[in-house]
Amino acid sequence: MVTMHRQGAWKIAVYGNEHGIPHFHIEGRDFRASVNIATLELIIGTVSGEILREATVWARQNREALLAKWQELNG
């Protein structure tokens, strides 16, 4: 697992040995959600709308780095 971004009480992480479409995780103390890197759509999990918006703003600006890390860990 590689933490790509940390903000307040949540973080964006990319894991190795994953399957399916390239995605990242938004994780906090009481939640975990998976988000498609290409579309920035929520795949599964729960996260507040505010945190999802903040995470996808960061992810949109860093999409290439997220995808490169996902491919490195899962290629």
Buried (B, 14 or more C-beta within 10 A) or exposed (E): EBEBBEEEEBBBBBBEEBEEEBBBBBBBEEEBBBBBBEEBEBBEBEBEEEBBEBBBEBBEEBBEEBBEBBEEBBE
